[in-house]
Amino acid sequence: MATIKHISSKNADYGAAEAYLTFEHDEFTMKPTLDEAGRLIPRQDYRLDTLNCGEEDFALSCIRANLRYGKNSKREDIKSHHYIISFDPRDAADNGLTVDRAQALGLAYCKEHFPGHQALVCTHPDGHSHSGNIHVHIVINSLRIAEVERKPYMDRASDTRAGDKHRCTAAAMRYFRSEVMEMCHREGLYQIDLLNGSRNKVTEREYWAKRKGQVKLDKENAALLAEGIVPRQTKFETDKDRLRQTIRQALATAASFEEFSALLLRDGVTVKKSRGRLSYLTPDRTKPITARKLGTDFDKAAVLAVFQQNAVRAVQRAEYHPQISGGIRQEKTTQITPNPDSPQRLVDIQKKLSEGKGKGYERWAKTFNLKQMAKTMNFLSEHGFASPEEVDAALEAAISGQHAAGEKLKELESRITANKELMRQITIYRKTKPAHDGLKTAKKPERYREAFHADLTLYEAAVRYFRERGLKKLPATSRLQAENEALISEKNGLYTEYREQKARAAELQKVKSNLAAMLRQERTKEVRRDWER
């Protein structure tokens, strides 16, 4: 799944950003890695492009722009913004994502959402701990050097003017996340919902505390092992990790808030309700940790839902129903991954032999086919298929479900595109309306129209666009953006369903093909037995 995060920097050395992107750095200290001669070590594989820098490099171009507008001269000024789009590690193998393709997506994203800013766009093929996730760095000068069109998340006139600075607000981050989701859906990449929070939220600070704590613990354990002592702990846990475990243990049995509070209090944790939200105070802290910082599993709505589930389970146990485990349900985001037990297509051995394959291949193919036949029979038994006709019916249902989900996806994409175009036309209309209003009071209309021909043409086109769609009152762009976010969330869930139906259809198609091959083999054996008789 692709994610986007933001880092603001007050460092006046713009060259440091390019050096970080092009040379090896220690991931903990962020200091450059040096070779034996004390020289910087270039990164092995990356793609780097600049935008709006002319013939100059990024650092010099930013410094000239800051001097021209008299901005970013104070120590406390935010000099640059760093956005990182990280793709799912599976995208490389499953969806053909390459470093070059990711760089092209990053450039397009930067041009669309950070217009008017000098920018560095750099793609790396790997993430922390060699996780294999391709990721794109977008570093922009906080100063805007050109006037730009108003974006849905912009709520001030200064957000579009040249000479003013970029603001990364909560609304802006929601917009950027929704656009990353839309980009991944459009490109056929893995994606999760980035707009509705995470079940276990791990902040950047907690992530690095965990990484550094694990490295320190590994060193200590290595010293103990060298002395022949078995370490008591091998996995480092943060305070929030331990708090999450404590809350989950209490939720496993609690059927009311009072019971939940009493169970937590045994472990020294105090839970508080304030303005409809929950917070948790541990013995070693003076300030409570809000549920929002732990994840959506620990907010009031999720906790109350678990209380209700546990109460129902208690009634079921009283009626001698089978026990159901409690606690927060560990439902993972649906991931379409290959099933090792799923049957593969049988090999047409005779065809392969006619193509020049040898005896060794024939022996392997016979063993492979026997295994796939067994898997096919297991599949039929597990899913209750009694005949090839039932497999055909299930295949048709899966294909129909895939087509239905695909049509719904197209409909949602059309609505999202239409909303974006409407927001664009509203922006053009508001930007060019002063020129149209000026025409009414111009003393020489012809000369005025000639001077403002471009703005008047755009204004008339926007008005015509609204008239063709019967819009007498323009909707608020904030409402359109909220509607688009809801549509993108719906599309995210539907896309998962589409991939499931597609995988189901592909699996059933293999089973159908195998059944046909097995029936042909059986008929061939019967003919051979009749001939021998």
N, C-alpha and C positions, 0 to 999 in steps of 0.2 A: 504494500500500500504506500502511496506517495504521501509525504508530509511536507509542511513548510514551516520553518521557524525563522525568527527575526532576532538580530543582534545589532544594537546601536553602538557607535564608537565615537569617542572624543579625541582620538589620536589624530594629530595634525599631519602626521607622516603618511600621506596617501600611498607612498611607495611600499610601505610595510604590508598593505593588503595584497599587492601584486607579488611581493616576495613570499608571503605565506602560501599563495596559490600555486606558485611555480617551483618552490624549494621544499625539501623535506623538513618537517617540524616535529618535535616531541609532542605527542598528543596530550600529555599531562601538564607540562610546563609552558607549552606553546613557544618554546625557544627553538631557533634553527638547529638542525642536526648538521654537525661538521664532520668532515673526513679526517684522515690521519694528518693531513697538512693544514688543517684548520680552515678548509674552504667549504662553502655551502654545497650541499648535495642536491642537484636538480631532481624533481619528481620524474618518475619513469614514464608516465603516460598521463597526458591531460590535453584539453583543448581550451584555448584562450582567445577571446575576442573583446574588442572595445566598441562602445557606442557613443556617438556625439562628442568624440574627442578630436575630430579632424585628423591632421597629420601628426599630432603630438601624442605622447604617452599619457596614460590615465592621470598620473600624479601631477605632471606639469599642467595639464589641461584644467584640473580641478583647482589648483593654486591660482592660475590666471583668472578663472571665473570668480573665485572668492575675492580676489583683489578688485576685480571690475565692479562687483556689487557691494563691496565693503562688508562681507559676511564671513562667519566662521573664524573670527580673529580672537575670540575670547577662549580662555581655557575650558570653560564649562559648556561651550557650544558643542552640539552633536555634529561631527564633521561628516560622517558617512553612515549608511545603513547597509547591513549585510543580511541578505535573505538566502536560505539554503533549501532547495527542493530535493528531497531524498526519495528515490524510487524504490519499489519493492525489489529485493534481491532476486525473486523468481521471474521478474520481467525479462531479464536477459535471456534465459533459457526458454521460457514459455511464450513470450510475446515479441521476441526479436529486438529488444532494446539494446542499442549500442551506444558507445560514448559519443559518436558523431550525431546519432539521432537525438540523444539527450541534449547535446549542445544546441542543436537546431531548435528544439522545444524551449530551451532556456532563453535563447535569443528572442524567439517570438514572444515569449511570456514577458520578457523585459521591455520590449518595444511597445507591447500592448498596455502594460500596467505601470510602467515607470517612464512615460514619455517626458522629454525635456530635461532628463538628467544624464550627466556623464556616467558611464557604467562600465564595469568589468564583468564579463560573463565567462566563467571557467567551469569545466566539467571534469570530475575525477572518477575513475573507474571503481573505486573501492571506498568503504567507510571505515569507522572505528573498529578495531579488533578484526580486521579483514572480513567484515560481514558480507562483502560482495555486492553492496547496494551502490549502484551508480547514482551520483548526486551532482547537482548544479549549484555553484556559488554565484550569486548576483550581488555585486557591491556597487552602490550608487553614491555619488556625491549628494549630500543632503540638500545642496543648493540646486534650484531649478533654473536652467539657462534659457528656457523658451516657454512661451505661453502655450498651455495645452487645453484640450477639451475637458469639461467637468466629468469626473467619474462618479458612479453611484455612491461611493463611500465618502466623497468630499462634501463637507458641510460649511466651508468657509470660502470666501472669494480668493483668499491668499493661496488656496490649494491649487489654483490653476495659473497664477501669475508668475512670470519670469522674475527672478531676483528674490523669490520667497523660498521657503524650505519645506521639504517633505515631512509629513507628520504620520507616524505609524500609530493610529488609534485602534481601539477595539473593533470599531466598525470596519476599518481598513483591513485588519487581519481576518475578519469573517469573510470579507469580500475576496481576499487573496486565497483563502482556503477553498471557498466555493469554486473559484476559477481553476485551482489546481485539480479539484475533483472533476470539473467539467473537461479539463484537458486530458486527464487520464481516461475518462469514459470515451472521449472522442478518438483517442489514439489506441484504444483497446488494451489498456494497462490495468494492473490490479489496483484497486482503490477501496478505502473504507470511508465512512462518514466522518468528516473532520469538523462538522458544525455542532454536534450535540454532545461533546465532551467524551472523555475516556473513562472506562470502567475502573482502571487503575492508573491514575494520572501520575506520571513521573516527570518532574520538572528537570530543566537542564542542570540546576544545582544538585538535585538528588542523584541524577544520573552520574555526574562526575564524582560525587562523594562515594557512590557505590563502587565505581571503577577504581578509584584510588584506594579505598578501604580494602578491596579484594586483592590488589597488588601487595599492599602492606601485610595482609593476612597470609598470603602465599609465601612471602619471604619468611615470616615468623614460623610458619608450618614447616618450611624447608629446613630451618635450623633445628626444629624439634625432631624431625625425621632423621636428621644426621646424627642426633644423639640417641636414636632408637626409641623415641617417645611418639606415640600415636596422637595426633592433634585432636582436640575435642570439637573444634569447629572448622569446617572447610569452606563454608559459604558465608560471605560477609553480608550482614543485613543492616540497613539504615534504621533509624528510630521510627520512620514512617512505615517501613516494612513490618517491624514488630507490632506497631499499633494496628496495622491492617489485619494481621493474624489474630490479635486479641479480639478485635471487633468481630471478625468472622466466627471465632469460637463462640462468642456470646450470641451471635445471630443464629447459630446452628440450632438452638433450643428455645430462645426467647419468643414468647407469643404476645408480649405487650411491652410498651415502653418502660414501664416500671420494672419488669423482670429483666429487661435488657440493661437498664441502668444499674440494677443490683449486681448482675453478673460482671459488668465492667468494673464496678467499684471494688470487687474482690481482687482485681489485678491492679488497683490503684488508678484506674482511668475514670474520670468524671465526664459524663456526656451532658451537654446543655442544649436547650432549645431557645433560639433567639430570632425573632422576625421570620419565623417559618424555616429556619435553617438549623442544622446541627453542627456542633463543634465538640472536639474531644481534648481534654486536658490530661496530660500524663504527669506522673509524680515529679519528674525532673524538669518540668517547664513551668513558667509563670504565665505564659500566653497560650491559649488553646489553639489547636490545629483545626481549621475549618474543614468540613466534608469536601468542599470544592477542591481543596489541595490534595485530598486523598484519592478522589475519583467518584464517578457517579454512583458506584455501588454503595456508597456510604452516606448519600444525602437522605433527606427526610422521606422522599417519595419511595426510594428503593427499600429503605429500612422498614417502613410501614407495610410495604408489599410482602416482605419476608415474614413479618409478624402474622399477617393474614394466612400465608401459606403454612406456617408452623401451627397455627390454630386449627386449620383444616386437617393437617396431618395428625394432630393430637386426637381429634374426633375419630379419624379413621383407625388409629391404633386402638382406641377404646372399643371400636366395633370389630376388632380382630382382622382388620385389613393389613396387608403387607406393609411393613415399615418403609417409609421413604426418607432418604437422607435430607437433612435440613441445610440451612445456610444460604448464602447468596449463590444462585445458580451460575455455574462456571460455563456459560455459553460463549464459545469463541466465535469470532467473526468467521462467517462461512468462507472457506478456502477450497477452491476447486483444484485438488491435487490428484495425481494418478494413483489409482488403487492397485496395490501389488497383487491382490487376489482376483482382479478383474481379468476375464479371459481375453487373450489376443487372437488375432486371426490365424487360422491354420495355414501352414506353408503348403503351397502346391509343389510337392516334391518332384513330380514328373516334369513339370514346366521348368523348374530350376535345373534339373539334370540335363534337359535339352539345351539350356543356355550355357552349359559347360561346367556346372558344379560337379565336384568329385564325390568319392565314397565317404570321405570324412564329413562333408556337409550333409550327405544323406543320412548318416547315423545320427548326427545332431538334430536334423529336422524331424526324424521319427520320434526321438525322445521329446522334443519340443511339442510336437503335435499331440502326443499322449498326455502331456501335462495340461495342454490347453483344452483337450477333450474333457479331462477330469474337472477342470475349472468351469467349463461350460455346463456340465451336468450339475455341479455344486450350485452354480448360479441359478439354474432352473429350479432346483430343489428349494433353495433359500427364498426365492421370490414366488414360489407356488405356481410356476408355469407347468401345465400338464400337456401342452401340445404346441407345435410351431405356430398354430393360428393365434394362440394367446400371446405369443411373443410378437407376432405381427401387429396385433391390436395395441399392445403396450408401446411398440415402436411408433405407430401412427399417433398415439396420444402424446408421446414425448415430442415428436416433431411438431404436432399442432401446438403444444405448450410453448415450444421454442419460438414458433412463428408468431403466436399471440403476444409473447413477451417482447419479441422484436418489433412488432407493430406498435405496441404501447411505448417502447423506447423511442421509436421514431416520432410518435406523437408528442412525447415529452420534450424531445430535442427541438421539435418545431416550435413548441410553446416557449422554450427557453430562448431560442434564436429570435422569435418575434418580440419577446420582452426586451431583449438586448437592443434590437433595432429601434423599438419604441423609445427606450431610454436615450439612445443616440440621437434620435430626431428631436426629442424634448430638449436635449442639451443644445443642439444646433439652433432650435427655435428661440430659446432664451438668450443665446449668445448674439443672434442676429436681429432680434426684435428692436433694440435701440436704433439700428440703422433704418428699419422700416418705419418706426415712429418719426424719425427725423425727416423722412420723405414728405410727411404730411405738412410740415411747417417750412419746408425748403422754399426759398424765394426763386430759385432756378432749378425746378425738378429734373429737367433733362440732364443738366450738368451734375446734379447730386446723384442721379441714378447711374450715370457713367462712373463717378468716383467710387460709388459703393455697389457696383454691379455684382461682385462676387457674393457679398453678404445678402443682398436682396434676392439673388437667385436661390441661395440656400434656404432663405426664409420662406420663399414661395413654394419651394419643393417640400419643405417640412409641413406647411399648411395644407398642401395638396395631399400629402401622406395622411394627415389626420382626417381630412374630409373624406377620403376614400374609405376609411375605416369607421366612419360615423362617429368620430370623437368630438364631442362638443365641449367637454371639460377634460383637461389633461390630468391623468393620474399622478400622484406623487411618486418620484423616483425611488424614495425609500420603500414605499409599498411594493413597487415592481421588483426591487432588489430582494425584499423579504420573500416575495412570491417565487422568485427564481431560486433562492436558497432552498425553499421547501420543495420545489420541483427537482432540484439537483439531489436532495436527500432521497426523495421518492425514486428517482432514477437510479441512485446507487443501490438501493435494495432490489429494484427490478432487474438491474444488470446482473446481480448475483443469481437471481432466479433464472435468468436467461442462460447463464453459463452452466448452471446445474442441469437444465433441460437439454442443453446442447451435449453435455458430457453423458447424460442418461441415454440420449438418442444414439450417440456414437457407440456406447457400450452395447446397447441392444442390437445395433447393426452388426457388430462383431459376432454376437451370439447367434443372430439369424444366419449369418454367413457360415459360421461353424456348423450349425445344425444342418444346413443344406449340404455341406461337404461330408459330414458324417453320414447322412442318409445316402448320398451317392456311393460312399465307400461300402455301406451295408448292402446296397443293391448289387454292387460289383461282386461282393463276396457270395451272395446268393446265386448269381448267375454262374460263378465259377464252381460252386458246389453242385449245381444242377448239371453242369457240363461234365464234371468228374463222375457223377452217377451214371 
